[in-house]
Amino acid sequence: MSERGGGMLKVTLVKSPIGYNHKQKATVKSLGLRRMRQSVLIGDAPQVRGMIAKVSHLVKVEEV
């Protein structure tokens, strides 16, 4: 299993999780996002990529 180069991802909440199921809300919260347009830097790992994939319609991702 190969991991990515250990880079960082900038994840920004661009759409509110209100109206979505509680699992998606919990995923957004576990990514460290609380408010709209808030950004966090997260290490690039397969687990993080999976979480982002589940809420891709709510967040914007940039590689840093």
DRENPA-3360 file (N, C-alpha, C; in nm, 2 decimals, always signed):
BEGIN
1 = MSERGGGM = +0.08/-0.12/+0.00/+0.00/+0.00/+0.00/+0.09/+0.12/+0.00 ~ +0.08/+0.20/-0.10/+0.16/+0.32/-0.11/+0.08/+0.45/-0.07 ~ +0.15/+0.53/+0.01/+0.08/+0.65/+0.06/+0.13/+0.76/-0.04 ~ +0.05/+0.87/-0.04/+0.09/+0.99/-0.11/+0.22/+1.05/-0.04 ~ +0.28/+1.15/-0.11/+0.40/+1.20/-0.06/+0.40/+1.27/+0.07 ~ +0.30/+1.25/+0.15/+0.30/+1.31/+0.28/+0.27/+1.46/+0.28 ~ +0.20/+1.51/+0.17/+0.17/+1.65/+0.15/+0.06/+1.69/+0.24 ~ +0.02/+1.81/+0.22/-0.09/+1.87/+0.30/-0.21/+1.90/+0.21;
9 = LKVTLVKS = -0.33/+1.89/+0.26/-0.45/+1.93/+0.19/-0.52/+2.05/+0.26 ~ -0.56/+2.15/+0.18/-0.64/+2.26/+0.24/-0.78/+2.23/+0.21 ~ -0.86/+2.20/+0.31/-1.00/+2.17/+0.29/-1.09/+2.29/+0.34 ~ -1.18/+2.33/+0.26/-1.27/+2.45/+0.29/-1.41/+2.41/+0.28 ~ -1.49/+2.44/+0.38/-1.63/+2.41/+0.38/-1.70/+2.52/+0.29 ~ -1.76/+2.48/+0.18/-1.83/+2.57/+0.09/-1.98/+2.56/+0.09 ~ -2.03/+2.46/+0.15/-2.18/+2.44/+0.15/-2.21/+2.39/+0.29 ~ -2.32/+2.43/+0.35/-2.36/+2.40/+0.48/-2.41/+2.25/+0.48;
17 = PIGYNHKQ = -2.38/+2.18/+0.59/-2.42/+2.04/+0.61/-2.57/+2.03/+0.66 ~ -2.63/+2.15/+0.68/-2.77/+2.15/+0.73/-2.86/+2.08/+0.62 ~ -2.94/+1.99/+0.67/-3.03/+1.92/+0.57/-2.97/+1.79/+0.52 ~ -2.85/+1.76/+0.56/-2.79/+1.63/+0.52/-2.79/+1.54/+0.64 ~ -2.77/+1.41/+0.62/-2.78/+1.31/+0.73/-2.67/+1.33/+0.83 ~ -2.69/+1.27/+0.95/-2.60/+1.30/+1.06/-2.46/+1.24/+1.04 ~ -2.45/+1.14/+0.96/-2.31/+1.09/+0.93/-2.23/+1.19/+0.85 ~ -2.29/+1.26/+0.75/-2.22/+1.36/+0.68/-2.18/+1.48/+0.77;
25 = KATVKSLG = -2.27/+1.51/+0.86/-2.24/+1.62/+0.95/-2.13/+1.58/+1.04 ~ -2.13/+1.46/+1.09/-2.02/+1.41/+1.17/-1.88/+1.41/+1.10 ~ -1.89/+1.37/+0.97/-1.77/+1.37/+0.89/-1.71/+1.51/+0.87 ~ -1.79/+1.61/+0.85/-1.75/+1.75/+0.84/-1.69/+1.79/+0.97 ~ -1.75/+1.76/+1.08/-1.70/+1.80/+1.21/-1.57/+1.73/+1.24 ~ -1.55/+1.60/+1.20/-1.43/+1.53/+1.23/-1.31/+1.58/+1.14 ~ -1.35/+1.65/+1.03/-1.24/+1.71/+0.95/-1.19/+1.84/+1.01 ~ -1.26/+1.89/+1.11/-1.23/+2.01/+1.18/-1.29/+2.13/+1.13;
33 = LRRMRQSV = -1.40/+2.11/+1.05/-1.47/+2.23/+1.00/-1.59/+2.26/+1.08 ~ -1.61/+2.39/+1.12/-1.72/+2.43/+1.20/-1.81/+2.53/+1.13 ~ -1.75/+2.62/+1.05/-1.82/+2.73/+0.99/-1.80/+2.73/+0.84 ~ -1.89/+2.80/+0.78/-1.88/+2.82/+0.63/-1.75/+2.90/+0.60 ~ -1.69/+2.86/+0.49/-1.57/+2.92/+0.44/-1.45/+2.91/+0.53 ~ -1.46/+2.82/+0.63/-1.35/+2.79/+0.72/-1.26/+2.69/+0.65 ~ -1.13/+2.71/+0.66/-1.03/+2.62/+0.60/-0.94/+2.56/+0.70 ~ -0.90/+2.43/+0.68/-0.81/+2.36/+0.77/-0.71/+2.29/+0.68;
41 = LIGDAPQV = -0.59/+2.28/+0.74/-0.48/+2.20/+0.67/-0.47/+2.06/+0.74 ~ -0.48/+1.96/+0.65/-0.48/+1.82/+0.70/-0.38/+1.75/+0.62 ~ -0.31/+1.66/+0.69/-0.21/+1.57/+0.62/-0.28/+1.48/+0.52 ~ -0.22/+1.46/+0.41/-0.27/+1.38/+0.30/-0.26/+1.23/+0.34 ~ -0.37/+1.16/+0.37/-0.36/+1.02/+0.40/-0.49/+0.95/+0.34 ~ -0.48/+0.82/+0.32/-0.60/+0.76/+0.26/-0.72/+0.77/+0.34 ~ -0.71/+0.77/+0.47/-0.83/+0.79/+0.55/-0.90/+0.93/+0.53 ~ -0.81/+1.03/+0.52/-0.86/+1.16/+0.50/-0.93/+1.18/+0.36;
49 = RGMIAKVS = -0.86/+1.11/+0.26/-0.92/+1.12/+0.13/-1.06/+1.05/+0.12 ~ -1.07/+0.94/+0.20/-1.20/+0.88/+0.21/-1.31/+0.96/+0.27 ~ -1.27/+1.04/+0.38/-1.37/+1.13/+0.44/-1.41/+1.24/+0.35 ~ -1.31/+1.29/+0.28/-1.34/+1.40/+0.18/-1.43/+1.35/+0.07 ~ -1.41/+1.23/+0.03/-1.49/+1.17/-0.08/-1.64/+1.16/-0.04 ~ -1.66/+1.14/+0.09/-1.80/+1.12/+0.14/-1.87/+1.25/+0.15 ~ -1.80/+1.37/+0.16/-1.86/+1.50/+0.17/-1.81/+1.59/+0.06 ~ -1.77/+1.53/-0.06/-1.71/+1.61/-0.16/-1.81/+1.72/-0.22;
57 = HLVKVEEV = -1.94/+1.70/-0.20/-2.03/+1.80/-0.24/-2.04/+1.92/-0.15 ~ -1.98/+1.91/-0.03/-1.98/+2.02/+0.07/-1.85/+2.09/+0.08 ~ -1.74/+2.04/+0.03/-1.61/+2.09/+0.06/-1.53/+2.12/-0.07 ~ -1.43/+2.20/-0.06/-1.34/+2.23/-0.17/-1.20/+2.19/-0.12 ~ -1.12/+2.12/-0.20/-0.99/+2.06/-0.16/-0.89/+2.12/-0.25 ~ -0.78/+2.16/-0.19/-0.66/+2.21/-0.27/-0.54/+2.14/-0.21 ~ -0.44/+2.10/-0.29/-0.32/+2.04/-0.24/-0.22/+2.16/-0.22 ~ -0.16/+2.15/-0.10/-0.06/+2.26/-0.06/+0.08/+2.20/-0.06;
% end
